[in-house]
Amino acid sequence: MMASGTPTFIPATPYGILLMLEHYQIPTKGKHAVVIGRSHIVGTPMSILLSRKGYPGDCTVTLTHSRTRDLPGEVRRADIVVSTAIQEFFGIGVVEALHCGCAALLPRRLNYPELLPPELHAHWLYEGDASELATALATALARIKVVPRATWRAIAAPYDWALLTPHYDRLFAELAARRV
């Protein structure tokens, strides 16, 4: 029903994202938005809402998911990225976004603080609930140009599979040698 333009209930998370876009007056007209995650509760409605006529909308939207062929390429081409992915796999989604040069505003929990150098913690990690996220997002948007994209890419560089493969090959060879 949402896709047809018929008045309908908007799920809470996509609605909250629209409210943030409006509150912080983030331009969306003509932007390329990439939505990561295709759930029927968040991802799909978000893609429909961003593509609707009027503000906040008028975006060209690419809906991506776990089987998207070139997710990093899609993220690199985006003006706006909304990640609704349910499975985060210990920060790998964040590392992929960093590899694309995206700034990362992350919760100060789980392993996220380990991904960022300590000098970025004050402005790029937040604590608490949705209201604190909104404040942190406003601060991050104001500081977005302070940290160059190359810095974000450099944070992801040690996780490059080409660098990690020889290390893991060596570890697996050692483990296999022990199984005598």
C-alpha positions, 0 to 999 in steps of 0.5 A, spaced: 500 500 500 505 504 501 508 503 494 501 505 491 501 512 495 495 510 499 495 513 506 498 507 510 502 506 517 509 508 516 513 503 521 517 507 526 524 506 524 523 509 517 519 514 520 524 516 525 529 517 519 525 521 515 524 526 522 531 526 522 532 528 515 527 534 516 529 536 523 537 537 520 534 539 514 538 534 510 537 535 502 534 529 499 532 532 492 536 529 486 540 525 491 542 518 490 540 514 497 542 507 498 538 503 503 542 497 506 537 491 508 531 489 505 526 487 511 519 489 510 519 493 516 525 497 515 529 497 509 523 496 503 519 502 507 525 506 507 527 505 500 519 507 498 519 513 503 526 516 500 523 515 493 516 518 494 515 525 491 516 531 496 521 532 501 524 528 505 524 524 498 525 525 491 531 521 491 533 515 486 534 509 491 538 503 490 535 497 495 541 493 497 542 486 501 546 480 502 546 478 495 548 485 492 554 484 487 558 490 489 555 493 495 562 497 496 561 500 489 553 502 491 555 505 497 561 509 494 556 512 489 551 514 494 550 521 497 545 518 503 546 511 506 541 508 510 543 501 513 538 497 516 542 491 516 540 486 522 546 482 522 552 486 523 557 480 524 562 484 529 563 490 525 564 488 518 559 492 515 562 498 519 569 496 516 566 495 509 563 502 509 569 505 512 573 502 506 568 506 502 570 512 505 564 513 509 564 517 516 562 512 521 557 515 527 557 508 532 554 506 538 559 506 544 558 499 545 560 492 543 566 492 539 565 499 535 570 503 539 575 498 537 574 500 530 576 507 531 582 510 533 582 513 540 582 521 537 576 520 533 572 517 539 569 524 542 566 526 536 564 519 532 562 515 538 555 516 542 552 513 548 545 512 550 538 512 546 535 515 540 535 522 543 542 522 544 543 519 537 540 525 534 544 530 538 550 526 535 548 525 528 547 533 528 554 534 531 557 529 526 554 532 520 557 539 522 564 535 523 563 531 516 568 535 512 573 535 518 575 528 517 577 527 510 575 520 507 582 518 506 582 517 514 576 513 514 579 508 508 585 508 512 582 505 518 579 500 514 585 498 511 588 493 516 582 489 515 583 488 507 582 481 506 588 481 501 592 483 507 589 478 512 589 472 508 596 470 508 596 471 516 590 466 516 593 461 511 599 461 516 595 460 522 591 454 519 597 451 516 600 451 524 593 448 526 593 443 521 601 441 523 599 440 530 593 435 528 598 429 528 
